[in-house]
């Protein structure tokens, strides 16, 4: 059973590096929780493959620094859609 968890951690790390995915996107893709993804890439991967861990950490740090921008854009788009819907009515 241990091998499966380690393999998943490596697969998650590779996926995040290849796609630049957020923890949420990786969790959705692999069908696991955000907590599981976070634990796999921040704790397990650090021990299993330090080089892969550093690359993943770099991407996740970038995503974290940009999340307020993505949130703002999502809110802006939400209200633009509502405005369009009300204008058509």
C-alpha positions as CSV (number, residue, x, y, z in Angstrom):
1,X,0.0,0.0,0.0
2,X,2.9,2.4,0.7
3,X,4.1,2.2,-2.9
4,X,0.8,3.5,-4.2
5,X,0.9,6.6,-2.1
6,X,4.5,7.3,-3.1
7,X,3.7,6.8,-6.7
8,X,0.7,9.1,-6.5
9,X,2.9,11.8,-4.9
10,X,5.3,11.6,-7.8
11,X,2.5,11.7,-10.3
12,X,0.9,14.7,-8.7
13,X,4.3,16.5,-8.6
14,X,4.9,15.8,-12.3
15,X,1.3,16.9,-13.2
16,X,1.7,20.1,-11.3
17,X,5.0,20.9,-13.0
18,X,3.8,20.0,-16.5
19,X,0.5,21.9,-16.3
20,X,1.2,24.6,-13.7
21,X,-1.9,23.3,-12.0
22,X,-3.2,24.6,-8.7
23,X,-3.7,22.2,-5.8
24,X,-7.5,22.3,-6.5
25,X,-7.0,21.4,-10.2
26,X,-4.6,18.6,-9.3
27,X,-7.1,17.3,-6.7
28,X,-9.9,17.3,-9.2
29,X,-7.8,15.6,-11.9
30,X,-6.7,12.8,-9.6
31,X,-9.9,12.4,-7.7
32,X,-8.4,13.1,-4.3
33,X,-8.9,15.9,-1.7
34,X,-6.9,19.1,-1.7
35,X,-5.5,18.0,1.7
36,X,-4.2,14.8,0.1
37,X,-2.5,16.7,-2.7
38,X,-1.0,19.2,-0.3
39,X,0.3,16.4,2.0
40,X,1.7,14.4,-1.0
41,X,3.5,17.3,-2.6
42,X,4.7,19.1,0.5
43,X,5.6,16.3,2.9
44,X,5.9,13.0,1.0
45,X,7.6,14.4,-2.1
46,X,10.1,16.3,0.0
47,X,11.5,12.9,1.3
48,X,11.0,10.9,-1.9
49,X,12.3,13.3,-4.5
50,X,13.8,16.5,-3.2
51,X,14.5,17.9,-6.7
52,X,10.9,17.3,-7.9
53,X,9.7,18.8,-4.6
54,X,11.6,22.0,-5.2
55,X,10.1,22.4,-8.7
56,X,6.6,21.8,-7.4
57,X,7.1,24.2,-4.5
58,X,8.2,26.9,-6.9
59,X,5.0,26.5,-9.0
60,X,2.7,26.3,-5.9
61,X,4.4,29.5,-4.5
62,X,3.7,31.3,-7.8
63,X,0.1,30.1,-7.8
64,X,-0.3,31.2,-4.2
65,X,1.1,34.7,-5.0
66,X,-1.4,35.0,-7.9
67,X,-4.5,33.6,-6.3
68,X,-5.9,37.0,-5.3
69,X,-5.7,38.1,-8.9
70,X,-7.5,35.0,-10.1
71,X,-10.2,35.5,-7.4
72,X,-10.7,39.1,-8.5
73,X,-11.0,38.1,-12.1
74,X,-13.5,35.4,-11.3
75,X,-15.6,37.9,-9.3
76,X,-15.4,40.4,-12.2
77,X,-16.6,37.8,-14.7
78,X,-19.4,36.7,-12.4
79,X,-20.9,40.2,-12.2
80,X,-20.3,40.8,-16.0
81,X,-22.4,37.7,-16.7
82,X,-25.1,38.8,-14.3
83,X,-25.1,42.2,-16.0
84,X,-25.5,40.6,-19.5
85,X,-28.3,38.3,-18.2
86,X,-30.2,41.3,-16.8
87,X,-29.7,43.4,-19.9
88,X,-31.2,40.6,-22.1
89,X,-34.2,40.3,-19.8
